[in-house]
Amino acid sequence: MGNMTLAIPDPLQKKISKRTEIRWSAVARHAFERKLNELEATEKLLSESELTEEDAEKIGEHIKEQIRKRFEKRFA
């Protein structure tokens, strides 16, 4: 498995460090996977349809909102 180092703002780091019960590497992995899945779905949709770029962006925003809601429920 590869490793990645992320730079995050100090205020965020302080909040994260207080939540020791959460496996933050797992949270990051899930976020990366979801984003990649979103991009792949968008690319597939665009390659097989006549949607405009604006249509695709609206769909992407909707997907992001749904992912954010699931993420909040899962890790809140």
N, CA and C atoms as a LAMMPS dump frame, in Angstrom:
ITEM: TIMESTEP
0
ITEM: NUMBER OF ATOMS
228
ITEM: BOX BOUNDS ff ff ff
-5.0000000000000000e+02 5.0000000000000000e+02
-5.0000000000000000e+02 5.0000000000000000e+02
-5.0000000000000000e+02 5.0000000000000000e+02
ITEM: ATOMS id mol type element x y z
1 1 1 N 0.853 -1.169 0
2 1 2 C 0 0 0
3 1 3 C 0.9 1.233 0
4 2 1 N 0.529 2.202 -0.801
5 2 2 C 1.29 3.44 -0.876
6 2 3 C 0.989 4.358 0.292
7 3 1 N 1.83 5.345 0.465
8 3 2 C 1.654 6.343 1.523
9 3 3 C 1.514 7.718 0.911
10 4 1 N 0.805 8.591 1.61
11 4 2 C 0.62 9.96 1.165
12 4 3 C 0.714 10.864 2.383
13 5 1 N 1.348 11.984 2.204
14 5 2 C 1.434 12.982 3.264
15 5 3 C 0.591 14.173 2.852
16 6 1 N -0.256 14.638 3.743
17 6 2 C -1.132 15.766 3.457
18 6 3 C -0.79 16.938 4.351
19 7 1 N -0.858 18.118 3.79
20 7 2 C -0.723 19.337 4.581
21 7 3 C -2.132 19.852 4.843
22 8 1 N -2.438 20.112 6.102
23 8 2 C -3.751 20.635 6.457
24 8 3 C -3.558 21.849 7.364
25 9 1 N -4.515 22.755 7.336
26 9 2 C -4.396 23.95 8.176
27 9 3 C -4.324 23.581 9.659
28 10 1 N -3.587 24.381 10.416
29 10 2 C -3.426 24.133 11.85
30 10 3 C -4.75 24.016 12.606
31 11 1 N -5.734 24.89 12.349
32 11 2 C -7.001 24.745 13.09
33 11 3 C -7.677 23.387 12.845
34 12 1 N -7.588 22.912 11.624
35 12 2 C -8.161 21.604 11.313
36 12 3 C -7.385 20.502 12.017
37 13 1 N -6.078 20.598 12.025
38 13 2 C -5.246 19.611 12.706
39 13 3 C -5.567 19.546 14.194
40 14 1 N -5.806 20.687 14.802
41 14 2 C -6.138 20.709 16.224
42 14 3 C -7.448 19.974 16.483
43 15 1 N -8.446 20.189 15.617
44 15 2 C -9.721 19.501 15.773
45 15 3 C -9.558 18 15.562
46 16 1 N -8.805 17.639 14.541
47 16 2 C -8.581 16.226 14.239
48 16 3 C -7.888 15.529 15.401
49 17 1 N -6.89 16.176 15.966
50 17 2 C -6.121 15.535 17.035
51 17 3 C -6.949 15.291 18.292
52 18 1 N -8.051 16.006 18.439
53 18 2 C -8.93 15.791 19.588
54 18 3 C -9.825 14.571 19.404
55 19 1 N -9.968 14.103 18.175
56 19 2 C -10.862 12.976 17.875
57 19 3 C -10.047 11.714 17.632
58 20 1 N -9.435 11.219 18.69
59 20 2 C -8.537 10.068 18.576
60 20 3 C -9.262 8.76 18.302
61 21 1 N -10.574 8.743 18.487
62 21 2 C -11.334 7.52 18.237
63 21 3 C -11.561 7.259 16.743
64 22 1 N -11.271 8.251 15.929
65 22 2 C -11.505 8.137 14.484
66 22 3 C -10.207 7.767 13.779
67 23 1 N -10.3 6.801 12.877
68 23 2 C -9.148 6.43 12.047
69 23 3 C -9.133 7.359 10.832
70 24 1 N -8.374 8.412 10.935
71 24 2 C -8.385 9.451 9.91
72 24 3 C -7.853 8.961 8.57
73 25 1 N -6.944 8.015 8.582
74 25 2 C -6.455 7.477 7.311
75 25 3 C -7.591 6.77 6.573
76 26 1 N -8.476 6.108 7.317
77 26 2 C -9.63 5.45 6.692
78 26 3 C -10.597 6.494 6.131
79 27 1 N -10.789 7.588 6.863
80 27 2 C -11.654 8.665 6.383
81 27 3 C -11.101 9.217 5.062
82 28 1 N -9.8 9.444 5.023
83 28 2 C -9.177 9.973 3.809
84 28 3 C -9.299 8.985 2.656
85 29 1 N -9.045 7.701 2.92
86 29 2 C -9.173 6.689 1.864
87 29 3 C -10.571 6.675 1.282
88 30 1 N -11.576 6.715 2.157
89 30 2 C -12.969 6.718 1.684
90 30 3 C -13.25 7.962 0.842
91 31 1 N -12.752 9.094 1.266
92 31 2 C -12.967 10.33 0.512
93 31 3 C -12.298 10.253 -0.863
94 32 1 N -11.084 9.709 -0.916
95 32 2 C -10.396 9.561 -2.193
96 32 3 C -11.156 8.616 -3.112
97 33 1 N -11.606 7.498 -2.559
98 33 2 C -12.343 6.523 -3.363
99 33 3 C -13.635 7.114 -3.897
100 34 1 N -14.349 7.817 -3.057
101 34 2 C -15.607 8.418 -3.494
102 34 3 C -15.383 9.462 -4.586
103 35 1 N -14.365 10.268 -4.421
104 35 2 C -14.075 11.288 -5.435
105 35 3 C -13.708 10.632 -6.759
106 36 1 N -12.875 9.605 -6.713
107 36 2 C -12.507 8.909 -7.94
108 36 3 C -13.714 8.249 -8.582
109 37 1 N -14.575 7.634 -7.781
110 37 2 C -15.796 7.034 -8.317
111 37 3 C -16.684 8.084 -8.967
112 38 1 N -16.772 9.234 -8.336
113 38 2 C -17.555 10.34 -8.883
114 38 3 C -16.989 10.784 -10.238
115 39 1 N -15.686 10.942 -10.297
116 39 2 C -15.055 11.354 -11.553
117 39 3 C -15.245 10.312 -12.646
118 40 1 N -15.079 9.049 -12.3
119 40 2 C -15.252 7.981 -13.286
120 40 3 C -16.69 7.926 -13.785
121 41 1 N -17.65 8.084 -12.879
122 41 2 C -19.056 8.073 -13.28
123 41 3 C -19.37 9.253 -14.191
124 42 1 N -18.823 10.405 -13.865
125 42 2 C -19.037 11.591 -14.691
126 42 3 C -18.429 11.406 -16.071
127 43 1 N -17.205 10.884 -16.115
128 43 2 C -16.555 10.649 -17.406
129 43 3 C -17.35 9.662 -18.249
130 44 1 N -17.838 8.606 -17.641
131 44 2 C -18.629 7.612 -18.367
132 44 3 C -19.916 8.235 -18.875
133 45 1 N -20.56 8.998 -18.014
134 45 2 C -21.803 9.663 -18.394
135 45 3 C -21.575 10.594 -19.582
136 46 1 N -20.505 11.361 -19.519
137 46 2 C -20.221 12.306 -20.597
138 46 3 C -19.867 11.601 -21.902
139 47 1 N -19.167 10.496 -21.807
140 47 2 C -18.741 9.801 -23.025
141 47 3 C -19.903 9.107 -23.727
142 48 1 N -20.962 8.795 -22.99
143 48 2 C -22.091 8.058 -23.556
144 48 3 C -23.342 8.909 -23.737
145 49 1 N -23.251 10.196 -23.547
146 49 2 C -24.456 11.018 -23.615
147 49 3 C -24.197 12.301 -24.394
148 50 1 N -25.272 13.037 -24.551
149 50 2 C -25.184 14.33 -25.225
150 50 3 C -25.355 15.477 -24.234
151 51 1 N -25.107 15.188 -22.968
152 51 2 C -25.203 16.229 -21.952
153 51 3 C -24.166 17.311 -22.206
154 52 1 N -24.528 18.513 -21.836
155 52 2 C -23.567 19.6 -21.924
156 52 3 C -22.65 19.548 -20.705
157 53 1 N -21.579 20.288 -20.762
158 53 2 C -20.676 20.359 -19.609
159 53 3 C -21.405 20.937 -18.402
160 54 1 N -22.285 21.908 -18.648
161 54 2 C -23.062 22.508 -17.556
162 54 3 C -23.969 21.456 -16.898
163 55 1 N -24.603 20.615 -17.71
164 55 2 C -25.429 19.537 -17.156
165 55 3 C -24.592 18.612 -16.281
166 56 1 N -23.428 18.25 -16.775
167 56 2 C -22.553 17.346 -16.033
168 56 3 C -22.11 17.972 -14.712
169 57 1 N -21.837 19.264 -14.725
170 57 2 C -21.438 19.94 -13.488
171 57 3 C -22.57 19.932 -12.466
172 58 1 N -23.795 20.127 -12.924
173 58 2 C -24.941 20.085 -12.009
174 58 3 C -25.083 18.697 -11.392
175 59 1 N -24.935 17.68 -12.211
176 59 2 C -25.01 16.31 -11.703
177 59 3 C -23.895 16.062 -10.701
178 60 1 N -22.686 16.518 -11.032
179 60 2 C -21.548 16.363 -10.122
180 60 3 C -21.781 17.042 -8.787
181 61 1 N -22.363 18.223 -8.808
182 61 2 C -22.655 18.938 -7.563
183 61 3 C -23.685 18.171 -6.74
184 62 1 N -24.665 17.606 -7.408
185 62 2 C -25.669 16.808 -6.704
186 62 3 C -25.013 15.588 -6.063
187 63 1 N -24.148 14.934 -6.801
188 63 2 C -23.44 13.764 -6.275
189 63 3 C -22.602 14.158 -5.059
190 64 1 N -21.889 15.259 -5.171
191 64 2 C -21.064 15.725 -4.049
192 64 3 C -21.917 15.974 -2.803
193 65 1 N -23.073 16.574 -3.003
194 65 2 C -23.951 16.866 -1.871
195 65 3 C -24.418 15.566 -1.21
196 66 1 N -24.777 14.582 -2.018
197 66 2 C -25.216 13.298 -1.468
198 66 3 C -24.07 12.602 -0.735
199 67 1 N -22.888 12.668 -1.296
200 67 2 C -21.723 12.066 -0.654
201 67 3 C -21.437 12.762 0.674
202 68 1 N -21.526 14.087 0.679
203 68 2 C -21.282 14.846 1.905
204 68 3 C -22.269 14.442 2.995
205 69 1 N -23.543 14.277 2.621
206 69 2 C -24.553 13.888 3.595
207 69 3 C -24.25 12.5 4.157
208 70 1 N -23.889 11.559 3.286
209 70 2 C -23.562 10.209 3.759
210 70 3 C -22.329 10.238 4.643
211 71 1 N -21.342 11.029 4.253
212 71 2 C -20.099 11.145 5.016
213 71 3 C -20.386 11.683 6.407
214 72 1 N -21.211 12.714 6.485
215 72 2 C -21.543 13.305 7.783
216 72 3 C -22.27 12.299 8.677
217 73 1 N -23.204 11.542 8.1
218 73 2 C -23.929 10.539 8.88
219 73 3 C -22.989 9.461 9.371
220 74 1 N -22.084 9.038 8.51
221 74 2 C -21.207 7.914 8.83
222 74 3 C -20.152 8.28 9.87
223 75 1 N -19.612 9.485 9.775
224 75 2 C -18.483 9.852 10.625
225 75 3 C -18.798 10.925 11.649
226 76 1 N -20.048 11.261 11.783
227 76 2 C -20.418 12.306 12.756
228 76 3 C -20.471 11.733 14.153
